[in-house]
Each structure stands twice: as structure tokens, then as C-alpha cells.
Amino acid sequence: MLRKMMGGVAVAAVLLSAGLASAQDFSAERISNDIRAISADAFQGRYPGSEGERMTLAWLQAQYEAMGLQPGGPDGQWLQEVTLNRFTPVAGAASASWTGPDGVSHSLTVGTDVTLRAISNDGRASISNAPVVFAGYGISAPERNWDDYGDMDVRGKVVVVISGEPEGDVFNGEYDTNYQSAAYKADEAVRRGAVGIVTLVTEPADSQTWRRAAQFANRTRTMTPGAADLEFSMAVNHDVALQWATAAGLDMAQLGSIGSGAFKAVPLNGVTLSVATQETIDPLVTHNLLARIPGTERPDETIIYSAHWDHVGVGGDHVSPVSTTEDNIYNGAWDNASGTIGVLEMARQISAAPRPERSIVFAHMAAEEMGLMGAYGYAADPVYPLETTVADINIDMLPLSGPTKDIPIFGKGQNDLEDRLQALAEPLGRYVSDDHMPEQGFYYRSDHFPFARMGVPAIMPWHGWDWVEGGREAGEAAWRAKFAADYHKPSDEWSADWNLTSAVENLTLLYHLGLDLANSEDWPGWKPTSEFASVRARSDAARQ
């Protein structure tokens, strides 16, 4: 199968390099004009639930109707409704205490000793005397021979985990894996029957790190659609955790193996935790927009091109610091009017080609800036089964430069979509690289990730730094300057001076990548060391 797949890609690459592949004509001028249209002040920063959303989606729908594409949303509609629930703690409603083996209850001050949030979908938590288990990093990664839980039964219990993940090559070196995320740890805890999760912040109570975490813990937050329905989440500092460990008589020598993979979860014997809290729920309704080209042979198998249409509105509702300039519209021309128009232009080109054997969906996701909410909403309630979704190709912020040799991607080493992209790029003298910025955790920060988390192979190309003229030194300097100047600032506006040469180059490669998948029977897969391989494997039977 791999030989067949790579052979097909190699042939496509040769045709591409010879100029004989399916006719396409990505237009830098049209891309630029369309970016200008939806990033204009009249669109008011495209904030979810606003008039800017209505204008954006109406504009996109009109473009797809003019192309003759079908609506791709539920029940033959263009839009998929996504309801976001914003949770705000009720003042004075939160309380917490712990009891040791001696039966004495110790109160905990919420906001000083601990932070506490209800993460159940009803905004309430009430737990009395739940046993407590320490589960190391809270990670179960069979592909890495790592399981912090071991044989521990945590049903009805509270799990305490250390934030982050172990350092070193057992995981992914300088690049984080999904295992470091709080969302993964909550998912794993609820899957095992826990009622709550406590994150240990390995800092003393008087540290700046802990005080800052406690200061911002009560802000309104938007819950991810499909998130783990634990009763509560809590964070504790080192001082509180040490009290629990001492009361339980925990042998601290046991903890020396936490970072080695040899550690297994241990009970905090005799220690129980009681918590109660309540939060108000404020719903916000927004929408994904989907257009579709049905496949001729296997219409139930789907390739998705995605990008988020939203930005942060007027005044930068959740951007800090808020701009003090007179221009307070966050136009989001680069982020992500550019990616939105990239997907639209992709649809325009693919719709002009012969209809593919598999279906292709062009998905414009809502509320990415609020935490990938539209994409999470789709993944929780997919219009097309994720088991037979072949791949997601995500576009977030088109590159703005002359031609580049490199095509950086988020999550290099995760799945074989990168190998297919490399096979297409190599005849053109280009190569696939990583994103160069491991500290950013980019693979977990755009709309491809909710697909990956559910097992769908996903890829997102990024901005090349290795310029044909000037090399990496010039390319990196220019990108960093642009990012620092405009990212999430009112200055992110359309400019006639943008160079979209690299954008057109990358879109052309993504065009061929998607069409190659759409006209094959191949199923791209995850690499053996990927944390998402086991998730995809659960649905293998659907792709036989």
C-alpha cells in the first residue's frame, strides 16, 4: 500500500513539475482583492455572533453559490450551528476542603491555596470526601511504553497530575506532544471514571507563578464543545500538595521515578477532597460554513480543506493588551482572512477540475480565536463521519513573501501527509521542514488539531523562512518582524504591497495534495510514534 501510495504521488509530482497536471490558475491578484474585501472595516473584525459574522458568511456563501458548489452543512444547509457556552464563577459559591487520615477537615481558600472551576456541562460541582490518587503526569501513551496510571482504579476518585510532560526523547524532544495538554489529561481522567482532576503546579504558594495562576483563574472561559465532562478541575501549589502527601504518609522516594516511565499511580491513603462551586452559563451561537463537491465514486469518503473565518472584533475582546490607538478594529487580514480566502480560492480551482472520486469539503470554521471552538464543534458533531474523513488540510495565515525553498509544517513527524507533500515539492527544488518554533506548540493551536485529536490525519503548512533570494537569514528576520508588528493587532490590515508569490506556490502544492487523495483509494496514516495513531486505529474497520 505504501509503495502504491508513494508511486502515485511521485507520478503526480512529475506531472506537476512538467506543468502537465490538472489545469489550475491561482491568482495572487484575486486572492489579494478577496482578502481586502472581508478584512475591511465594515466587517468589524469578524467576531463570532456579531454583524461581522453575518456579513462574512453571507459573502462566502455568495462566492460558493457563484461557483455552483453544493451546501455542505447539516440537512443541505450552508451553515452548521455551534453553540459555545461561556462559564463565569458565581461569587462566593466556591469552597474546598480536604480531610486526612485523622478525620480532621482542613479548609482551602479558593484563589489562594487552590483554584477551582466547574467543568461539568451544567456549570455545577458538588463532591464530598472523594478519595485522592496521585497519577504522575497523568499520561497513558502505549506507543511510548508509558502509563502513569498502571492498574490503578480511579473510578469515583480525584486524580492529581503534574502539569506538562516529561522532558527528553521519550516524548518529542523540544516539541511538545498532546500529552502535555490539560484537555488530554482531563479526557484520560474522565475515560477512567474520575470525578475531578487536580493539577499540581510545582511552585510554592508565595511564588509569582502561582500567584499569577490564581489571579486569572476566575475569568470567564468558553468551554470546548465535546470537552470531558468531569465535575471539576482544580490547581494546587507545591505547599498544599506536600500537606496531602505528608498526611498520606507517601514515601517521597517513590516519586523519583516520575520522569522515567517506571512510576505508577499511588493512592493518597486516607486523604479525601470535598469541593462545591457554581458558574453561570452564557451561550453564544456562531456558525461554521461548509461547501461540498461530492465524489463520483466514493462520495462517503471526504477530504476537508479548512480555515477559520473569525478574528477578534472591535476592541480586541480577548486580546491583551488592548490597543490604545484610535484604530481599534482588529481587521485580521493576515489572521485569518488570508487563510479563509486561500480555502475559497482552492475551491474555485478544484471546482474547475474534473470531479474527484472522493468528496471534498471546504470548511470555514468559527471561533478559532476563542480556542478552536468551531473546529471542536465540528469534531464533536461531524457532518461527515470522521472515520471516513481521509484528511484535513488546514490553512491559517498564508505566507507573505517571495518564493521559498522550504515548506514548514506544524507537527512534523506526525503523519504521512508530510511525505506526500515532500514528494510533490521535491521535483520543484523544495522541501518540507518543521516550523522552527517548538516553544510555540503550534500543532495544537489551529483548526487542524481537533481533527487530529479525533484521529483524522491533519496537516498545516506554515511560512517558509528559507527564501530563494536571501536564504534563511533574510526569511526568518522578515517573518519575525511581521509577526511582532501585526499579529493580533489593529495593524493587521490588507496591504497592496503584500507579496503572495509563496502563498500561490503553497496553495498549488496543497491543491495537488488534496486532489491526489481525492482520486485515490489510499488512507494516509499516523506514524507509529504519534499520539494520535491509537485513536485512528479504533475505527480501522470503517476503512476496510
C-alpha positions, -999 to 999 in steps of 0.1 A, spaced: 0 0 0 28 24 9 46 17 -24 14 22 -43 7 55 -25 42 69 -30 42 58 -66 10 77 -72 23 108 -55 56 106 -73 38 105 -107 17 135 -97 49 153 -87 65 147 -120 34 159 -138 33 190 -117 69 198 -123 63 194 -160 33 216 -160 10 189 -172 -11 183 -141 -48 193 -138 -51 229 -150 -52 254 -122 -46 291 -120 -43 305 -85 -44 343 -89 -24 364 -64 -44 394 -75 -78 377 -69 -66 364 -35 -54 399 -25 -87 415 -36 -108 390 -17 -87 394 15 -92 431 12 -129 426 9 -135 406 41 -109 424 62 -124 458 55 -135 479 85 -172 473 76 -167 436 87 -158 448 122 -131 423 128 -154 392 121 -162 385 157 -184 354 163 -221 362 169 -218 397 156 -229 415 124 -194 409 112 -201 372 113 -233 376 93 -216 396 67 -186 373 64 -207 341 60 -231 358 36 -202 369 15 -186 334 15 -219 317 6 -224 341 -23 -190 331 -37 -197 294 -34 -231 298 -50 -215 316 -79 -191 286 -83 -221 262 -84 -209 243 -53 -234 225 -30 -240 234 6 -220 211 28 -236 217 62 -263 196 80 -295 189 62 -283 205 30 -276 239 46 -246 261 42 -242 267 79 -235 244 109 -247 259 142 -221 258 170 -233 269 205 -205 280 228 -211 281 265 -192 308 284 -188 300 321 -183 326 348 -179 316 385 -207 328 408 -192 350 435 -188 332 468 -201 299 455 -167 281 455 -155 261 485 -129 234 491 -115 213 519 -95 182 525 -96 156 552 -66 135 564 -65 100 579 -71 116 614 -105 127 602 -97 164 607 -111 187 579 -88 214 565 -104 243 546 -87 256 514 -90 292 504 -101 293 467 -79 318 449 -51 315 474 -45 278 482 -62 264 452 -80 274 420 -114 258 413 -136 256 383 -167 235 375 -161 218 342 -193 197 341 -217 208 313 -243 221 338 -218 245 355 -221 229 389 -199 207 410 -205 191 444 -182 164 456 -179 151 491 -150 132 505 -137 118 473 -105 96 476 -74 111 460 -49 94 437 -16 108 425 -10 98 389 23 114 380 19 133 347 -15 116 341 -3 102 308 -10 69 291 10 66 259 12 30 248 33 38 217 60 51 241 56 23 266 44 49 292 15 45 315 13 66 347 -20 50 358 -8 14 357 -35 -8 373 -49 19 395 -87 21 396 -97 58 398 -135 55 394 -152 80 417 -118 94 427 -99 127 422 -68 124 402 -38 146 409 -14 152 380 17 172 373 14 198 346 32 194 313 51 162 302 85 146 309 114 161 291 136 141 267 133 120 236 108 95 251 82 121 241 91 145 214 122 163 225 119 201 222 85 198 206 56 192 229 31 164 223 -6 165 230 0 146 263 12 178 279 -22 195 275 -48 199 302 -75 188 278 -58 155 272 -53 148 309 -90 156 316 -101 133 288 -79 105 301 -92 110 337 -129 110 327 -123 80 304 -111 61 335 -141 73 357 -125 100 378 -148 128 391 -123 156 391 -87 165 382 -62 185 402 -31 199 385 0 203 406 18 235 399 53 228 412 58 262 427 54 274 463 24 294 474 43 327 475 58 324 440 49 348 413 40 319 390 14 306 415 0 340 424 -5 348 387 -22 315 380 -46 321 410 -52 357 399 -66 348 365 -83 315 374 -118 331 377 -120 347 343 -150 339 320 -140 310 298 -155 293 269 -158 255 271 -148 234 242 -177 216 226 -173 179 234 -149 185 263 -146 159 291 -175 162 315 -156 160 348 -172 175 378 -144 200 385 -108 210 378 -85 224 404 -49 235 407 -28 234 438 6 247 446 35 227 460 28 236 496 -8 222 496 3 191 477 31 185 502 5 187 531 -16 160 513 15 138 507 27 141 543 -8 133 557 -10 102 535 25 90 546 36 89 510 71 77 505 87 105 486 113 81 473 86 66 451 83 99 433 119 98 420 108 77 390 81 100 378 101 112 348 115 78 339 83 59 329 87 35 358 63 54 380 27 41 386 -2 59 402 -4 57 440 -33 64 464 -30 92 489 -42 69 517 -68 84 540 -69 118 521 -102 129 507 -113 160 489 -146 179 491 -155 208 467 -185 228 456 -189 255 431 -214 270 406 -210 290 374 -233 310 352 -236 298 316 -239 324 288 -245 308 254 -231 323 222 -243 309 189 -219 310 159 -216 290 127 -193 270 105 -198 274 68 -193 243 46 -194 238 8 -190 205 -9 -180 188 -41 -195 153 -40 -173 125 -51 -181 105 -82 -170 70 -70 -167 72 -32 -188 102 -20 -188 90 16 -150 94 18 -141 131 25 -111 154 22 -115 186 41 -98 219 34 -103 242 65 -96 277 77 -111 299 104 -131 329 92 -132 348 125 -109 373 142 -112 392 175 -136 420 166 -136 456 178 -115 465 209 -99 431 209 -123 414 233 -99 388 245 -65 402 233 -42 417 259 -31 444 260 -60 462 243 -48 487 217 -48 523 227 -46 536 191 -76 553 175 -80 524 152 -95 498 174 -108 474 147 -89 442 146 -93 435 109 -74 402 109 -63 405 72 -34 381 77 -50 362 105 -71 348 90 -88 365 61 -58 352 42 -64 316 51 -102 320 45 -96 332 10 -70 305 5 -97 279 10 -121 298 -12 -96 300 -40 -88 263 -35 -125 256 -40 -125 278 -71 -96 259 -87 -108 224 -77 -143 231 -89 -128 239 -123 -111 204 -124 -128 171 -133 -149 160 -103 -129 138 -80 -137 103 -69 -140 112 -32 -159 142 -19 -141 174 -10 -154 198 17 -143 234 21 -149 242 58 -148 277 72 -146 273 110 -159 297 136 -143 310 168 -108 297 163 -95 327 182 -117 317 212 -99 283 213 -106 264 181 -143 263 191 -158 259 156 -135 231 147 -141 214 181 -178 218 175 -175 201 141 -154 173 156 -179 167 183 -208 166 159 -193 159 124 -214 164 93 -193 137 76 -181 107 96 -146 112 110 -139 75 104 -141 81 67 -126 115 66 -94 110 47 -75 141 58 -78 177 70 -56 203 52 -57 235 72 -47 270 61 -41 296 88 -23 328 77 -9 325 42 28 332 37 36 368 26 69 365 8 87 357 -24 94 321 -33 108 298 -6 127 266 -7 111 253 24 75 244 33 74 243 71 45 224 86 31 221 121 36 187 137 64 173 115 68 136 121 31 131 130 16 115 98 25 106 62 7 136 47 41 153 51 57 125 30 31 131 2 38 168 4 75 162 2 71 140 -29 52 168 -46 77 195 -35 109 178 -42 108 179 -81 104 217 -77 135 220 -56 116 225 -24 115 206 9 92 200 39 106 212 73 94 217 109 80 250 119 113 261 137 94 273 168 90 245 193 83 268 221 50 279 204 33 245 204 18 254 170 4 219 162 -21 223 190 -32 259 181 -52 259 149 -82 242 134 -64 211 122 -59 200 158 -95 190 167 -94 167 137 -60 152 147 -73 147 183 -101 126 169 -77 105 148 -81 122 114 -46 128 97 -42 166 95 -15 189 82 -10 226 83 17 243 62 34 275 76 56 303 64 88 295 47 120 310 61 144 297 35 139 323 8 151 316 -27 166 351 -26 183 358 7 182 324 23 171 316 59 187 347 75 166 371 54 134 350 56 135 345 94 142 381 101 113 393 78 88 368 93 97 377 129 94 414 121 60 409 105 47 387 133 59 411 160 44 441 142 9 428 133 -1 396 149 -34 402 168 -30 439 165 -52 465 147 -23 469 122 -31 435 107 -47 451 77 -46 444 40 -18 459 20 -13 463 -17 24 457 -10 19 421 1 39 396 -19 17 365 -24 42 345 -45 49 320 -18 12 318 -9 4 308 -46 32 282 -45 19 266 -14 -17 266 -24 -7 249 -57 10 221 -38 -20 218 -14 -43 216 -45 -23 186 -58 -21 170 -24 -59 171 -19 -67 160 -55 -42 132 -53 -60 119 -21 -94 126 -37 -86 104 -67 -71 75 -49 -81 47 -26 -53 55 -1 -58 63 35 -30 84 49 -19 72 83 -2 83 115 34 75 122 40 48 149 52 73 174 23 97 170 -1 100 200 -30 100 175 -22 67 159 -41 47 185 -71 70 182 -73 64 144 -68 26 149 -101 24 168 -120 30 136 -99 9 112 -128 -14 104 -147 16 88 -119 20 62 -115 -16 51 
